[in-house]
Amino acid sequence: MKTEKKSIFLKLLLIAGCGIFFYPTISDAVNGLTETTGIVAYNEALTGFESVQIDKIREGARAYNE
């Protein structure tokens, strides 16, 4: 009974250690995927604009910043 509890505790400790060790790698991969998805969505949104609309927005921004 004691060795079974000890074995379960060591397995849980090993799993927790692996989780802590691999957390930066996994979170970096997830963040990279999220960033890529955001960039693709932004580029698709920009391709929907015509150059006249972009120029109008740019002029509005310049007027606002003055």
DRENDO-1510 file (C-alpha; in Angstrom, 1 decimal, always signed):
<recs>
REC; n; res; u; v; w
REC; 1; MET; +0.0; +0.0; +0.0 .
REC; 2; LYS; +2.8; +2.4; +0.9 .
REC; 3; THR; +4.8; +1.7; -2.2 .
REC; 4; GLU; +1.7; +2.1; -4.4 .
REC; 5; LYS; +1.0; +5.6; -2.9 .
REC; 6; LYS; +4.7; +6.5; -3.3 .
REC; 7; SER; +4.6; +5.3; -6.9 .
REC; 8; ILE; +1.5; +7.4; -7.7 .
REC; 9; PHE; +3.1; +10.4; -6.0 .
REC; 10; LEU; +6.3; +10.0; -8.0 .
REC; 11; LYS; +4.4; +9.7; -11.3 .
REC; 12; LEU; +2.4; +12.9; -10.5 .
REC; 13; LEU; +5.6; +14.7; -9.6 .
REC; 14; LEU; +7.2; +13.6; -12.9 .
REC; 15; ILE; +4.1; +14.8; -14.9 .
REC; 16; ALA; +4.2; +18.1; -13.1 .
REC; 17; GLY; +7.9; +18.5; -13.7 .
REC; 18; CYS; +7.5; +17.7; -17.4 .
REC; 19; GLY; +4.7; +20.3; -17.6 .
REC; 20; ILE; +6.8; +23.0; -16.0 .
REC; 21; PHE; +9.8; +22.0; -18.3 .
REC; 22; PHE; +7.9; +22.1; -21.6 .
REC; 23; TYR; +5.6; +25.0; -20.8 .
REC; 24; PRO; +7.8; +27.7; -22.5 .
REC; 25; THR; +8.1; +25.6; -25.7 .
REC; 26; ILE; +4.3; +24.9; -25.9 .
REC; 27; SER; +3.3; +28.4; -25.1 .
REC; 28; ASP; +5.7; +29.8; -27.8 .
REC; 29; ALA; +4.2; +27.5; -30.4 .
REC; 30; VAL; +0.7; +28.5; -29.5 .
REC; 31; ASN; +1.6; +32.2; -29.5 .
REC; 32; GLY; +3.3; +31.8; -32.9 .
REC; 33; LEU; +0.2; +30.2; -34.3 .
REC; 34; THR; -2.1; +32.9; -32.9 .
REC; 35; GLU; +0.2; +35.7; -34.3 .
REC; 36; THR; +0.2; +34.1; -37.7 .
REC; 37; THR; -3.5; +33.8; -37.7 .
REC; 38; GLY; -3.9; +37.5; -36.8 .
REC; 39; ILE; -1.5; +38.6; -39.5 .
REC; 40; VAL; -3.3; +36.6; -42.2 .
REC; 41; ALA; -6.6; +38.0; -41.1 .
REC; 42; TYR; -5.2; +41.6; -41.2 .
REC; 43; ASN; -3.7; +41.1; -44.6 .
REC; 44; GLU; -7.0; +39.7; -45.9 .
REC; 45; ALA; -8.8; +42.7; -44.5 .
REC; 46; LEU; -6.4; +45.1; -46.2 .
REC; 47; THR; -6.8; +43.4; -49.6 .
REC; 48; GLY; -10.6; +44.2; -49.4 .
REC; 49; PHE; -9.9; +47.9; -49.4 .
REC; 50; GLU; -9.4; +49.9; -52.6 .
REC; 51; SER; -6.5; +52.3; -52.9 .
REC; 52; VAL; -9.0; +55.2; -52.8 .
REC; 53; GLN; -10.3; +54.1; -49.4 .
REC; 54; ILE; -6.8; +53.6; -48.1 .
REC; 55; ASP; -5.8; +57.1; -49.2 .
REC; 56; LYS; -9.0; +58.6; -47.6 .
REC; 57; ILE; -8.3; +56.9; -44.3 .
REC; 58; ARG; -4.6; +58.0; -44.4 .
REC; 59; GLU; -5.6; +61.6; -45.0 .
REC; 60; GLY; -8.1; +61.4; -42.2 .
REC; 61; ALA; -5.4; +60.1; -39.9 .
REC; 62; ARG; -2.9; +62.9; -40.9 .
REC; 63; ALA; -5.6; +65.5; -40.3 .
REC; 64; TYR; -6.3; +64.1; -36.9 .
REC; 65; ASN; -2.6; +64.0; -36.0 .
REC; 66; GLU; -2.1; +67.7; -36.8 .
</recs>
